[in-house]
């Protein structure tokens, strides 16, 4: 089976993190990591090799973005408000083809997460940058539509 490089691959600038249906403002990176724990089943019948079965799954999401004081955007201040309130947030990792409004055209993965870290970095003569780390809570859903 062949593939079409123009339709079967996704450019990194098209994949965005949406929090409560709004994209992270001025995002530069996105990283979704799914991790599986293992349950040790090694016993006297295992011989010299460890044995295990799959255990619980977990996932984390991180993103680097530029700071903006603009209201109405999913910015550092909006995310800090969510974190200080101790609230979970709903997210979608999805694609966009609109280079101005950044409306989601297709969701790929969705779930609920908690902000575990949020940082603000200001270097001399540079644009202020931010980073967010999220820990998934519950199931990571692969969107099929």
ABEGO torsion letter per residue (X at the ends): XBBBAAAABBBAAABBBBBGGBBBBGBABBBBBBBBBBBBABBAAAEABBBBBBBBBBBBBBBBBBBBABBGBBBAAAAAAAAAAGBBBBBBBBBBABAAAGBBABBABBEBBBBABBBBBBBBGBBBBBBBBBBBBEBBBBBAX
